[in-house]
Amino acid sequence: MSNANTNTSNINPFFHPAAHYASPEDVLNDNELSEPEKRIILSSWASDMFAVESCPALREIPGTVHTIRLADILAALRRLDGDDDDPPRPGGVPMRLRRPWAAAPARRP
């Protein structure tokens, strides 16, 4: 009987073809992979399942010897989308919310 909560560090890397790549760049440069296959590998790497517990911006992929930055994985996914530009800046247009009572006309006594 298999345990659904198997620790990923105990999984044999041969069962994970994505573990044979050392970096997101290696995945992008593999001409034997289709674009959807590259997307699947990179998306799985970005998953919280591989997040380093004490540092969620890093990913530990079974079979790799070093951690991989989430930012690098997301940049590779953007390249697959044809968006090589820098990631969007955080936040949006600043907006001041009006208080409902401030918008109501002033009552005169």
ABEGO torsion letter per residue (X at the ends): XBBAABBAAABBAAABAAAABABAAAAAABAABBAAAAAAAAAAAABAAABBAABAABBBBBGBABBBBAAAAAAAAAAAAGBABBBBBBEBBBBBBBBAAAABBBBBX
